[in-house]
Amino acid sequence: MSDRTSRRSPAESSRRHWLSPHVATGLVLAALAVVLIVENRHSVDIRLFIPVVTMPVWTALAVMLIVGVVIGLLVSRSRK
């Protein structure tokens, strides 16, 4: 092998590997989140015990995601 193929400058290797698996996964998940929001903009009625709340579907899903993450963090901390 020649020196050109075996050695790369730091600038070349950083340009080539900027798309790590973590970055690629993050980009795919961000794109899916945008599609979810665009497709679920219509409002729905949600009954919270007695009051009825009207909000877009994506907002209700985002709230439930946050609630689930908080519950997961609380449960995982209690096991440690």
Helices and strands as residue ranges (DSSP letters): H 3-6, H 10-16, H 21-39, E 43-47, E 52-56, H 57-79
